[in-house]
Amino acid sequence: MVDETPGAAPASPDPADSGSVLSLQNVYLKDCSYESPNGPRVDGNWNPQINLDLQTNSTALGPDIREVVLTVTVSAKLGEATIFLVEVKQAGLFVIRNLSETDLRRAVSTVCPGVLFPYARAAVSQLVTQGGFPQFLLPPVNFEALYAANQAQPGMAN
């Protein structure tokens, strides 16, 4: 993902200064919540309707440091009754340098959440299990496909 301008000379001959950089510096759980209005008391078959919502936010903390937060919200319902509601905000600090604005948006929407998702998946699974429910694993997410679909929506592409 290197942004190359035809005919432009490199600003510095130092190889450490040229090329794109995207590296993870830190991963941390920024926030989480778990609600189970009735506890694990479930009558009948355990076949809840699961709703998954993913959101990604990014904040520049410095010229090359960016915090990316992946918010994962999972709700489980049996009929109209909410069985559990989990929200996890998994965050990471990324060093991102020498990316075009387009590549930066793509990295923050695809690469960074892809790195954070396994941590969020583990946190969601642990919260649900500690709540007394059967093990719950989020399915894999294709952030590239989500980004492409979002860009294809009218008014969303840049």
N, C-alpha and C positions, 0 to 999 in steps of 0.2 A: 504494500500500500504506500508506495513512495510517490509523492507529487513531483513530477519532473516537468519543468518548463523548457520547451525547446529553445536552444540558444543561450540559456542562462548558465553562467559560470558558477561553480560552487563557491559559497561564501567563505569557506574555510577548507584548507587542504587536510585538516585533522580528521581521520576516519571516524573518530569517536563522535564528532559533531555532525557527520553526514548520515543520511538514512533515517528511516522511521523507527521510532521506539514506542513500544507498548509493553509495559511490564507491571506486574502486580507487586505492590509493596506491602500490603496488609489486608487481611480479611477479618471482619468482625460482625457480630450480631448487633445491629443498631437498635432494634425494637422487636418485641414479639408479644402476642396476646393469644390466649386460648379461652374459649367459652364453651361450656357444655351445659345448657340450661337444665337438663334432666339427668345428667351423669350418664354412665354407660348402661342404664336400664333401657333396653330395646326389646320390645315384644315382637315375636315373629321372626321372619327372615331378615338377615343383615344384608340388605341390598340398597344402600342409600343412593340418592341422586347427588353426585358430586359436582360442584361448580368451582372452577379454577379461574382466577384472575391474576394476571401478571402485569406489573407496571415497572418501568425503569426511569429513574431520575438521575441527573448528573449535575454536579456542582464543581466549578473550577475553584480550587483552593490555593492555587498559585499558578505561575506561568506554565509549569509542566506537570502539576499534580491535580488530579481530578478524583473526586469521590463519586462513585457510582453506587446507587442503592437499588436493589431489586426487591420489590414488594410482591410477596406471594400471599394471596388470600384464598383460602379453601373453605368452602362451606359444604356440609353434608346434611341432607334432609331426607326424612322418611315421610312421604306425603307432604303435609304442611308444617310438620314439626321439625325444627332445627335440632339436629343431633349434636353437631359441633361446628364451631367457627374458629379458624386459625388464621392469624396474620403474622407473617415473618418479614422483617426488613433486614435483608442481608446486604452488608455494605463492603466495599473494597476501595482501597486507595491505589490508583494506577498512575504510573508515570507515562505520560503520552506526549510525544514530541515529534515535530516535523510531519504532521499529517495535514492534508488539506481539510477544509471545513466539511466537505462531503465524506471523506474518509473518517474524520473524527466522529461525525454523527453515526456512521455505520458501525464503527468500533464500539461506541458507547451503547448502541442498540443491539449488537450481536455478540461481539467477542467478550466484552465485560460481563454481561448477564450470563453468558455461557460458562464463564469461569465461576461466577457466584452461585449458579443454580444448584450444583451438588451440595453445597453447604446449606442452602435454604431447604432443599429436599430433606436432608438429614434432620434439620431443626423441626420441620413440620412433622416428620415421622415420629420423632422423639416426643413431641408434645401430644400427638394423638395417642400414642401408645401409653404414655404416662397418664392420660385421661381415662384409661381403662378400656380402650377400643382395640380391635385387632390391628395388626401392623398395617400401616398405610404408606404406600410409596407413590410419589408423584411420577407420572409417566415422563419420558424424555421430551424435551421441548426443542424444536428447531427454530432458534432465534433468527436465523437468516430468512427462513420462510415467513415468519411473522413480520420482519422488517420489510421484505419485498411486498407483502400484502398491504402493509400500512402505506408504503410509498405509492402503490397502485391506486389507492383511494383518491378520488378527485379532491384537489386542494391540499393534499398531504405531500406530494412529491415536490422536491426542490430543484 
